[in-house]
Amino acid sequence: MTAIDASTLIARARAAYGAGRHAEAAQLAGAALADHRTELDALEVKALAHQALGDIAEAERLLRAAIAVAPERHWPRDDLARLLLDGGRANLAEQVCRDAIQADPANANAQAMLGNLLSEREELVDGARHLRAAIALAGPHAQLQANLGRNLACQGRLEEAEPLLRQSIEAAPDVLPPIAWLAELLEQDRRFDEASAMLDAAEALALKQGSDVTLQRAILLSRTPDWRRGLALLDRERSLSGAALLQRGRLRDRAGRHDEAWRDFTTGKAALAGVSGRIYPRTEIDRLVAELRAFFAPTNLSHLVPAPVRPDIPQPIFILGFPRSGTTLTEQVLASHSGIRAGGELPFAAELSAIAAERSAGAYPASFDALAAPMRASLATELRDHYLARAGAYGLLAPGATFFTDKMPLNELYLPLLRLAFPASPLISATRHPLDVMVSAMSHDFTHGFDCGYRLEDVAHHYATMADLAAHWRAALGFQSHALGYEHLVAAQAPETTALMAHLGLAMEPAQLVFHQSRRFAPTPSYAQVQEPLNDRSIGRWRHYADELEPVRLVLEDAIARGGYAA
């Protein structure tokens, strides 16, 4: 076969593919490859044809062959990443994108795909970095601007997000998501009239597309005195998503319709777990906790060398606690101080655990005896440096602050590693009545705690496990923290805030007593609560659900007693 013959076959294959004759296209492209196995155009058409035929494995093989033939070309890696992503193999797609960027950082498609993948996984800072790179390479495309705007809004950077969303809407006014995202941003920024007007525009588009914005409208109304109208909207719906059921449950709770609210909570949680496939790995968690207790036995810990303090840069404050226990409130109070920068839910502690496992060749957390002596001396400093490098990438080490916060819930699991890396950093434990935490956890969606939040029995088990572990760290290793009880803060805001700041060696500032007036947006489900003055509405809420909570009362008995609460 001559080169001209191959070109003719490829042209015919493209024509057949364009006409929807995919099997013929695959056959013609295959014929072109018979004597020219590295013919890039033939590999492309044959991969497209096999993908259209549903032969994903062969399409993947052909795209990988194209990458081997022309590693400098963008399209084979881009197409492979999309193929893997469409097939639900996000982890493999991410690796292809990373390989593509390593091969050529100017690959705008790979930058955009990786940015979106990381954003969806809530690795927002890194996701934003890749989305910005894509925009720098490809220009201000409406979808890229919208995705970056959404990412920044999820980080709480509303002022940066808003113009990006508005530019996207101006460029593509008939695309629904950016309009809905801007309406959400305006609601979060307490600009309720503007949010309502934007929702009107979103609703007009949604109706044309056979969808609606009922849930978003109800959320907006829940922030206003007209919240009962939001409940009425959801009450009228016959079929609700898991998220909408939780929102209706919260409004029914507010209206005193507690039996209906609990049904919405449990049904909504089950729906969310069913869609996402989230399952709490109880046995694995119990085994991990047992391994950590053994690895960090007092005698073992004494053989690990803590990292020296870096006094030249801001230091982390670790806010510990279960989701819905007051960690967001604690951070908002702290971040209202001029010397403290809000870090939010930083993912660094889990990264330290992964590094410890990798650097110790699996000795951590399975066997302390297998940990080599040089590693015992250097591990803590290595972990400190990784953490601080990541904090720097997040913009938390800029001059002007003494501390920054890390409020990732349930960092208790990694507390010995954090203490080794930062032996002088303040620890603050946010506490709340465990039964109130249960009700709040069941009424909100969160994935912290290894997806424990979708069944009451799993929430209670993980709460009790983490509470016992924290108590063990205190008793066995001397890891003392400042306990900030939600109920105590509500009852005596000024004295409790003063004591909190004394723990940090700082004086309380007046702005901390009116933290709800801060223009900072806390990007967690608690954002609406911390935009209000302290109140006692949620204290003792569990009593409305005493019967529903009865099955887990015994599980939480020790934690309730340890906190000095009544059951």
N, C-alpha and C positions, 0 to 999 in steps of 0.2 A: 504494500500500500504506500502511495506517495504522500507527501505532506499536503498536496492539494486535495487528494482524496479524503484525508482526515479533516481538513477544513470544511469540505462539502458535507461530510457526515455530521459534523458539529452544527453547521448551519441548519441542516434538516432536523437535527435533534432539537434545536432551539425552537424551530417552527412548530414541531410536533408538541413540544411542551407548552408553547403559547396557545395552541389550539386545544389543550386539555387531553392530548393523547399521550398520557404519561408512560405507559408501557412501551410504546413505540419510541418515545424519546430516550428511555433508558436503554433500549436495544441499540439504537443508532449511536448513542454516546459510547456504549460498550464496544461497539465495532470500531469506533475511532481509537479507543484505548488499546485495542488488541495488539497493534504494532507500535503504539505511542503511549506507553503506560504512564508517562509523566506529562501528558498533554493537559494543561491546567484547565482550559475551557471545557474539555470533555469531562473532566472530573467534576466541574461545577454543575454542568447540565445533568449528568447522571445522578449526582447527589440530590439535586432539586427534584428530579423525577422519582427517585426512590422515596424521598420524604413525602411527596404527594401520594405515592402508592401505599404509604403506611409502613414501609420497610425502614424503620428508624435506625436499626443497627447498621444496615448497609450504608445509609446516608451518613451516619457518623463515621464509619470506616473510610468512606470516600473523602470526607472533609479533612480527616486527620492525614490522609495521603496527600491532599492538596497542601496542607500546612508543611508537610515534610518536603514537598517539591519547591514551595515558594514561601519560606518562613517570613520573608519581608513583606508579603502582601497582607492587606487587612481583611479582605472579605472572607477567606476561609475560617479564620478564627472568629470573626463576627458571626458568621452563619452557624458555626458549631456552637457557640455560646447560646445563640437564640434557640437552636434545636434542643440543647440540653435543658434550657430554661422552660421551654414549652412542654418538655417531657417531665417536668417536676423534679429535675436533678439540679437544683440551684447550687449546691456545693461544687459540683463539677463545672457548672457554667461560670461560677465565680473564679475558679482556678484558671479556666481558659482566658477569662478577661484579664486576670493578673499576668498570665504569660504573654498575652497580646501587648499589654502596656509595657512589660519589661522588654519585649522585642522592639517596640516603637511607642514611646510615650505620646506621640502625636496621633495615636489612633483614637479619634473622637468617639466613635461608636463604643469601643471597649471602655473608655472612661465613663461614658454615660450609663452603660449597662451596669458596670461595677458600682457606680454611684447609686443607682436605683436599687440594686441588690442590697447594698449595705444600709441604705435608708430603710428599706422594708424590714430589715433585721434590727432596726433601731440602733445601728452603729452610725449615728447621725453625723458626728463631726467628720469622720473619715468619708462618709457618703457625700457630704457637702463638698469636701475637697475634690473628689473626682467629678462631681457635677460642675463645679466651677472650671475645672480643667477642660471638660467637654465644651462648655460655653466659650471659653477662650479660643478653642480650636475651631469650633463649628459656627460660632456666632450666636446671637441671642435668639435662638429658636424658641417658639412659644412653649413647646412641651418641656424643654430643658429648663426654661425659666420657671414654669409652674412646678416642676419637680423639686427644683432648688428652693423655691419659695415654701413649698410644703415642708421640706426638710428643716428649713430654718425656723418655721413656725413651730414644728414639733420640738425644736431645741429651746423654744421660748424666746427666740430672737425675732419678735414680731415687727419691730421697726425695719429690719432688713428684709423680712419676708414680704411685707405688704407691697412695696413697689414692684417686686418681681412678679407677684400674682397679678397686679393691675396691668403690667406690661403684657403678660401672657393673655389676659382677657381682651385687651385692646387688639392684639394681633390675631386672636382666634375667638371671637365673641360667641360662637355657637358651641363651644366645648364646655361641657358641664362641670367637670371636676374643679378647675381653677376658681370658678364662681362660687361653688360650694365651699371650697377651702378658704376663700377670702371671707365669706360669711362667717365661717367658724372662727377665723382670726379676729374679726371685728367683735364677735360675741366674747371671745376670751379677753379682748382689750376693753371690755365693758362699754362698747359703743353700740348699744342695743338697737337704737333706731336705724343706724346704718346697716347693721347686720340683718335686720328685718327686711329692709329694702333690697339688700343683696339676695336674700333668700327668695324674695318675690321673683327676681330675675332667674334664679336657679330653678324655681318651681315651674316656671313657664317652659324652660328647656326640658326639665325632667318629664313633664307630662307628655311632651312630644315624643319622648323616647320610651314611654311606658313605665317610668319609674316615678319616684316622689321624694320629697325632702321632709316627710312627716317627722321622722326622728329628730332631725336637726332643728326643725321648728319647735318641737317639744322641749329640746334642750335649751334653746334660746328663751322660750317662755318660762322655763323653770328658774331662770335667773331674775325674773321680774315678779311684781305683785300679781301678774296675770297667770301664775303658774298653773292654776286649775284648768285653764283653757288648754294648756299643753297636755294635761292628764286626759281631758276630754278627747283630744285628737287621737291619743293612743288607745283609749277605751273603745273608740269606734272601729279600730282595725281588727279584722278577724285573724290575720296571720302576721305575726311580728318576728323579726330576727332576734337572735339572742341578745344583741346589744339593746334593741328596742324594748325587749322584755325587762331587762335590768333597769332601764330608764323609767319604764312604767311602774316597776316595783318601787323604785325610789320615790316616785310621786305618790303612789298609793300609800306608802309608809307615811309620807308627809301629811296625807289626808286622813290618817288614822285607820286606814283599811288594811290592817296588818296581816290577816289571813291571806288576802289576795296578794299582798306584797310578797309574802314568803313564797307563794306558789310561783310568782313571776321570777323571783331570784333563783329558785332551784331549776325551774324549766329553762330560764335563760342561760344559766351556767351549763346545763346539759346540752343545749343547742350549740353554744359556742365550742364546747369540747368536742361535740360530734363533727362540726365543720372542720375544725383544726386538727383533730386527732390527738389532742393533748391528753396524756395519761400521767398521773403521778407515780414515779417509780419507787414506791415505799421501801421495798426490800433493798434496793441499791442505796438509797439514802441512809437507811439504818446501818448498812455495812460500811459506808463511807464515814459516818460519824464515829463508829467503833474504831476504824483505822486511824482517824485523826486523834482520837483520845489516846490511843496507844503510841502513836508516833510522837506526839507532843507531851509525853509523860514528863513530869518535872525533872527527873534525872537526865532525860534526853535533851530537853530544852537548855539545860545548863551547858551542854556541849556545843551549842550553836552560838556563833558570835553575832551580836546585834550590829546593825549598820550604824556608823557615825552619823550624827545629825548634820544636815546641811543648813547652817544658820543664815546663809546668804540669800535664801529664797523663801517664799511663803510656804508654810507647812500645812499638811492636811489635818482637818478635824474629821474624825470618823463618827458619823451619826448612825447608831445601830438601832435595829428594831424591826418588827414584823411590818409588812405592808398594812396600811390603814391604822397604824399605831401612833401616828403623829410625827413621822420623820419629815414630811414636807413642811408642816407647821414649824418644827424646830429649825429647819434650814431657813425658812422665811424670817424667823426672828433673828437668827444669827446674821443673815445676809443683809439685814437692815442696818447693820453696824458698818461704819466707814472702813474698818480694818479687815473686813471679812468678805471674800468673794464667793459667790455661790457656784459650786461645781455640779450639783445635781446628782443624778444616778450614774456615777462613773463605773465603767465595767472593768476597772483595772485589777481589782482583787482577784477575780476569777482568772485573769490573765497571769497573775503571779502564781496561782496554783498550777496552771498549765506549764509555766516555765520551770517551776520546782520539779514537776514530774519529769519533764524533758531533760533538764540538766542533771538530774540525779539518776538518769537511766531507769526510771521506774521505781526507785527506792522510796520516793515520796508518793503517796502516804503509806505504802504497804509495809516497809521495813526500815526502821531507823538504823539498825545495825548494818544495813547494806549501803548506808550513805557514807561515801568516802570522806576521809579527814579533810582534804583540801576544800571539799564542797561545804563542809560544816563551817569552815572559816569564811568562805567567800559568798555563800548563797544570799545572805541577808542584804549585803551591799549591792549585789547584782539585781535583786528584786527592787530595792530602793531606787536604783538608777533607772530601771525600766519604768517604774511607776512615775517618777518625776519627768522622764522624757515624754511619756504619754500626757501627763498633766501640762507640760509645756506646749505640746501640739494642740491641746484644748484651750490654750490661751490663759491658763490659770496661774502662771508663774510670772506674769508681767509685774513690774514694780508698782507699789501703791497699796499693797495689802500685806497683812501679817499672816493671815490664814486663808485657806479655801476649804470648802466643805465637800465631803464625799458622803452622800446619803443613800448609797445603794442599799436597799433593804436586805437584811439577813447576811450582812458581811461577817456576822458572828462565826459563820462556818470557816472563814479564812482568817480569823482574828490573830492566831499565833504568827502567821506569815506577816500580817500587817504590823504586828507589834515588833517583830524582828527587824523589819525594814524601817519602821518609824517608832523607836522606843520611847520618844518623848511627846508624840502627838496626842492631843486630847481625845478621849473617848466619851461620847455622850450616848446614853441609852434612852430612847424615846419609849415610854411605857403608857399603857392604857388598859382598862379592864379587859381581860381576855375575851369575855363574852361579848362585849361591845365590838371588839376587833372581829369576832366571828361574824356578826351581823353585817358589819361594814364590808368585810371581805366577800361575803356572799352577794352583796349588792353591787359590786364593782368588778370589772374584768381586769385581771393582772396575771402575768406569767412568772413573776418572781417565785422563788422557792420551788423550782423544778416542776412548775405547773401544778402546784398543790391546790390552787384556788378554785377548782371546778366542782368539788364535792365537799360538803361540810366535814365529813369524817377525815378527809385528807388535809383540809385546812387545819383542823384541830390537831391531827397527828404531827404535822410539821411545826405548828406553833409550839406544842409541848416539847418536841425534840430539840428545837432551837433554844427554847427557854432553859431546858435542862443542860444543854451544851454551854450556854453562856454562864450559867451558875457554876458549872464545872470549871470553866476557864478562870472564873473569879476565885474559887476555892483552892484549886490545885496550882494555878500559875500566878495568882495575884493580879490578874488583869482587872483593875478597878476602873469604873467609869462613873461619870456624873449622871444620875438618874433624873430625867425630867418627866414627871408624870403629867399626862394631859389634864387630868382632873385637878391636880394641884396648880397647874399653870392657869387654868380657867378661874380657879377660886382666888388666886393671889398672883396676878400677873406680874406686878412690879417686883415683889420680893423674889419670886422664882426666876425672873429674868436677871435680876441682880446677882443671884447665886450662880446662875449659869455662866454669866460673864466672868465672875470671880474665878471660876474653875479654869477659865482660859487666860486669866491674868490681865483682863481688860475691864475697863469701866463701862457700865451700861450707858447707851446713848438714847435720848428721847425717842428717836425714830423707831426704836425697837418695840416701843409700846403701841405704836400705830403702824405696825408692819403691814396691815391690810391696805394702807394707802400707798405702799410702794408700787412704782410702775413696773417693777420686775414681774414677769410672768413665770409662774412655776409650772413647767410642762409635765404635770402628773394629773391623775384623776382628781386630786385634791385641790386643783387650781381655784375652783369657785369658793371653796371653804376658806382658803387663806386670803381671799379678797374681801372677807367680811371681818368685823371685829370679833374678838373671842366671845363665845356664847356657850351655854350649857345644854343646847338642844339635843346633842347626841350622847350626852352622859346618861347612862342607865337605860339606853334605848333597848338593850337586850331583854329587859323585863317584858316587853311586848311579845317576845318570841321565846319565852321561857320553855314552853312545851316543845317547840321545834329544836331547841338547843339541848334538851335533856339527854339525848343520846351521846353527847360529847362532854357532858359536864364532868364525868369521872376522869376522862383523858386530861382535862385542863385543871383538875383539882389542885395539883401541886403548884402550877403556875399562878393560879388564883390566890392561893394562900401565900406564896412567896411575895406576891405584889401587895399583900395586905388588903385585898379586895374581899367583898362579901359576895357569896354565891346565892 
